[in-house]
Amino acid sequence: MYKICKKCKNLFWRNVKNCLKCKKQGFGNTLELFIPKKFKVLGSTTVYIPSKEHKKVPYNIVLLKDEYKHTQIKKTFQNHRTGSIIHDRQVKLNNFIACSKVKYIAQASIIRLIWLISGKIKSKNVNIEIDLTNCKPKNSYEFEYMMPFENINTITTALKDLKCETAFAENEFKDMINIKYPKIKNLLKVENKGLTFKIFSINNISTQKQKKNTAYFIDYRFYKVKNHIYKSNLLFITSNLDLFRKFIKTGKVNENLFYGEEPQIIFEELKNYE
């Protein structure tokens, strides 16, 4: 996930707003966001020595080339032959967990997640419900309990690109939403039709209950354990809270129900907080 300047073709892995070269020449925003979905394996190296961040061995480091001809490396527990093609699978089942890492560009990770589930939500009515459990009634941003408005705006834009009719749903956190997100002007009372898209922080998961026709967007970028905040840079969407809770607790999940990343890789990252 990166940006390329449409004028000079410079590539940026970080979330810069303007091309650093063309900006000096007086040009405006010339950057285009690319989110690869297909990768060719150029080579692989097996690692047998564990480290603090990578305790489970052996694992492989593969060199990949995407459909735009750019390369990157990736950790994997799978054995991929040189020349083989790796695809991002789209969600096709009713029970699923989709995961995307926030590397440098949060916007790209969100768009990728929405794309992974696009077959399930395209052209639907989507009610966006924000949960702010544990937030304090102050204007300040609380990163362990709420998502930045820019990320919520990216979610709504990505849904509209799929021709979804979106609306922010009124809920028990109406007053808090008005304080924390003043740019959200209208909270509507919506009927139980279409799909509910519920957004909350992983630190608020204990208050969540499974509901019908609901997809849960879980901000796992900052995880709080015993008053320590850890940075995981993970985003999830799931249709099944029990499936998700079981995975983050035990690492056990049917790999056919897990999309976007390898479940073993993600669970090992989560175990680093213990």
N, C-alpha and C positions, 0 to 999 in steps of 0.2 A: 504494500500500500504506500504510494508515493505520489509526488506531484512532478509534472514535466512542463517546462515552459514551452508554450506553443510557438514562440518566436525563435529562441536560440537553442531549444531542445535540452537545456540544462535539467538535470534530475535532482530532486530534493526529497530526502527521506523524512525530513522534519517538517513541522507544520508552519512553514513560512508563508506570509500573506502575499508577497511579491517576489518575483525573480530577482535575486541579488545583483545580477548582471544588467538586466534590462531596466531595472528601476533607476540605475545611475544614468541611463540614457533618456530618462523622462517618460518611459512607457508605464502604463497602468498595470492592472492585474492580468498577467498573461499565463497564469498557471492553470493546468488541468489535472484533476484528480484521477488516478488510475488504481483500480482495485482488481488485481489479477485473480483469475478463477481456475487457471489450468497451468500446470508446471511439468517440465521435462527434467528428469533426473540426469545430471551431468556426471556425478560421481558420488562416492560414499566412503566415510571413514568410521570404523567401529571404535568406541571408547570403552575400555575395560576398568579404568581406575576411577573410583567414586570421588566426589568432592562434596563440599558442604551444600551446594545448591543442586547437585545432581548425584544423589546417593544411590539410586537404583542403576545397576549396570548388568550387562552391557547395553549401550544404546548407540545409535548411529547419528552421525552428522552428515546430512546430504546437501550437495550443491545443486540448486534448482535454477532453471531458466523459465521465466513465465512467457505468456503469449505475446508480450510486448518486447521480448528479447533481452530483458534485464535479469540479472542473477541475484540470488540471495541464498543464505544457508538456513537450515532448519533441523532441529533435533527431533528424532523419531525413535520409537521402539519397534517399528516395522522394518522389514528388509525390502528395500526397493532396488530393483535391477537398474543398472545404468541404461538410459534410453527409455525407461518406462514413463508413463504419463500419470500424474496425480491430479485429480479433479476435486473441486469443492462440490460436495453433494448438496442438493436442495432437499428440504424436508418434504417427505411424502406421507409419513405416518401421523396418526393423531397424537400419540405420545412421543415427545421429543425433548431433547436439550440441545440448544445451539449455543456455541461459544466462540467468541472472537477476542484476540488479544489486542489491547491498546498499546501499540509500539511507540509511535510518535504522533500519529494523527487520529485523534478520537473520532472525528467525523467519519473517517474511512471505515473504522471498525464498526460503527453503528450502521452505516449504509450496507456493509457486508452482512451483518446480522439480519437486517431487514430483507436483503436479497435471499438469504438462506431459507427464509420462511415465506417468500413472496407467493409461492404457489398456493399457500393456505389462506392468504389474506387479500389477494389481488381483487380490486373492485368491490370490496366489502365496506360496510359502514363500521368505522372503528371509533369507539369511545375511549379516549385517553384519560386514565384515572391516576392521579399522583398521590402517593402515600408518603406522608411526612411524620410518621411516628418518631417520637423522641426529639423532634426539633423544638427549639425554643422560639417564642413569639418575638423575635428580633429580626431586623433587616439583614443581619450578617449571614454570610454563607457558611453552612456547616457541612464540610465535605465528607464527613463520615456518615451523614444521615440523609443527604439530598444530592440530586444530580444537578449539574450546572444547567442554566436555562439554554445555553448554546447547544448542549447535547439534546435536550428535549425538543428544541426547534429543528435539529437535524432529523430526529425521529419523525416528526410531523411532516417535514418536507419529503422524506423518503417514502412515507405512506401515501402522500398525495401524488408522488411520481408513479405509484402503482394504481392510481385512479381510485384510491380509497376516499370516502367522505369521512372527514375527521372532526371531532368535537371534544373539547375538554369537559369531562364529566364532573358535576358537583358531588362532593362527598363530605365526610365528617371533618376533613382538613381544609374546608373552604376558606376559613379565615386565615389559616397559616399560609395557604397557597397565595392569597392576595398579598400577604406580607413578603413572602420569599420570592415570588415570581410576579412582580407588578406588571410585566409585559403581557401576561395572560389576562386578557380583559374580560372574557366571558366564560363562566362556568355554567353549564347547562344541566338541567334535570333531564336525564335521558331514560327512555324505556329500555327494557331488557331485550333489545334487538341488536343483531349484528354481533361484533366482536368487541370485548373489552380488553384494552391494552393497559395493564397495570404496571406502573413504574415505581420502584422502590430500591432502597439501599440494602445490601446484604445484612447490614447491622440491624435492620428492621424485620428480618425474616420471621422472627418468633411470633409476630402478630398476624402473619398472613394465613388466610384460609383458602382452601381449594374451592373454586367456583366454576360453574359451567360457562362455556364460550368465552374463556379468558386466557390470554397469553400474558405471562409475567416477564417483564423486562427488568433484570436484576443488575444493578450497578455494583460490581464487585471490585472496583478499582482500589478502594480503601477498606480494609478489614480490621475491626477493633477486637483485640484480645487482651483482657485484664489491663485496661487503660493504656495499652500500647496500640498504635495504629500502624498497620503494615500495608505496604503498597503492592497490590497484586496485578493491577492493570488488566483485569478481566471483565468482560461483559457477557451476560447470558440472557437467552430467551428460552422459556420452557412452558409447556402446556400442563405439566404435572409437577406440583410442588413436592409430593412424596418422592417421586423419582429423583428430583433434584436434591432434596435433603439427604436421601440415601447415598447419592453419589458423593456429595461433599463430605459426608461423614465416613464412608467406608471405601469409596472409590469403585464400588461395584455398579456396573451398568451394562446393559446390552449395547455393544458398540454400534449396532444398527440404528439405535435411537439417539446417538450422539453425533452432532454435526459441527463442522467448522474446524475443530481441532481434535487431536487424539486424546481420549479420556485419561489414559495413563499419564500422559505428559502433564495435563492440567492438574490431575490429582496430586502428582508429585510436587508441583509448585505450591499447591494449597497446604501440603504437609509441612512445608518449610516454616509455617507459622507456629508450629507446636513446640 
